[in-house]
Amino acid sequence: MAVYTEVSFDEAAALFERLDTGALTALQPIASGIENTNYFADTAAGRYVLTLFERLTHEQLPFYLRLMKHLAERGIPVPMPHADGSGELLHTLHGKPAAVVERLRGRHHLAPDALHCALVGQMLARMHLAAQDFPLVQPNLRGLAWWAETVPVIRPFVEPELAALLDDELAFQQQLAASAAYQGLPRAAIHADLFRDNVMFEPAEDGSDRLGGFFDFYFAGVDTLLFDIGVCLNDWCIDLESGRLAEDRAAAFVAAYDAERALSSAELRLLPALMRAAALRFWISRLWDLHLPRDAQLLTPHDPSHFERVLRARRETPWHYTRA
């Protein structure tokens, strides 16, 4: 969510005039993230997020927008995309595809406890169930094929020891993906990027927190549901300094998920390997963003060494969930 393409107030206002959202009253660029150009947009009718897509194409984007609409209509708290008068969810600004979605209420919990992790695990399972009948199919564009294409590109920028680790883990994941057990894992549309800063919480009546919603679905794709769990565990349930798993939070997350959508024996067995896969995916993308950056008005690349530590921790200390 960096700013690659500057959008003036008048340009955004012209788009909002075509939508049933009320006249634009405020527009503010969002500096966090690295993939797309994002603005907070306020109108008399509500609060929204305007996104210009810098890499995704007009052909790829209907999958993401229709997925959000599909989930929202099934009671999953995700931002609803807004259509123009002809029912089109995908718009154009500066010659780039653009979308306007509802802005979720609430706030992030960047230091989650076991309760927050359980709430996310529960809703992730419900989201996976709701996605079972989503008719569109688009692969995870940052999946194994992308890893195999990208590792040779970033290898010259890293030290030999790190290159060897990248190559070794990629080979492991390629071998895993070819196995019968992996190929039999349940699949559907997944979020694939459900980090702490992509979830909102709101205060409940009893003073505790309740989950407000998931957002930023623009890495979504059809993949194993277990990969989505691995992504979450590697962010929600770790010590950020060391990358070590916080097992109490991890157990709370998986137990809450398992209570909504029971994990198969193969999923339980392969969870440690998919946690490694999730760590590798984000290590590769952060190395790529660091060494092959794009120009942006507001851009702060994430530290690749974080997911190097996470991957090493997953390799050295595999974690298996055991039902109580």
GINORTA-V619635 format. One line per field, one symbol per residue. phi: phi as a letter, one per 20 degrees, with the letter a starting at -180 (. if undefined). burial: I if it has 16 or more other ideal C-beta (glycine too) atoms within 10 Angstrom, else O. Layout:
# GINORTA-V619635
phi = ???
burial = ???
This chain:
# GINORTA-V619635
phi = .fdecfdfgffffffffedecnffdbbcfdefncececcfcdcferdccecdeecfdgfefggffffffgfffdnefcfefdeefeneeddcclmdfbbccfefeobfdecfdfffffffffffffffffefdfefcbfffdegffgffegffegfedfgfffffgfffffffffffefffffeffcafcfmbeegedcdccfefenedcfeqdbleedfrfbffffgffgfgfdfcceffdnffefffffffffffffecffffffffeggffffgfffgeffffffffecfdfbfcbcfffffgffffffffffcfddecff
burial = IIIIIOIOOOOIOOIIOOIOIOOIOOIOIIOOIIIIIIIOIIIOOOOIIIIIIIOIOOOOIOIIIIIIIIIIOOOIIIIIIIIOOOOOIIIOIOOIIIIIIIIIOIOOIOOIOIOIIIIIIIIIIIIIOIIOOIOOOIOIIIIIOIIOOIIOOIOOOIOOOIIOIIOOIIOOIOOIOOOOOIOOIOIIIIIIIIIIIIIIIOOOOOOOIOIIIIIIIIIIIIIIIIIIIIIIIIIIIIOOOOIIIIOOIIIIIIIIIIOOIOIOOIIIOIIIIIIIIIIIIIIIIIIIIIOOOOOIOOIOOOOIOIIIIIIIIIIOOOIOIOOO
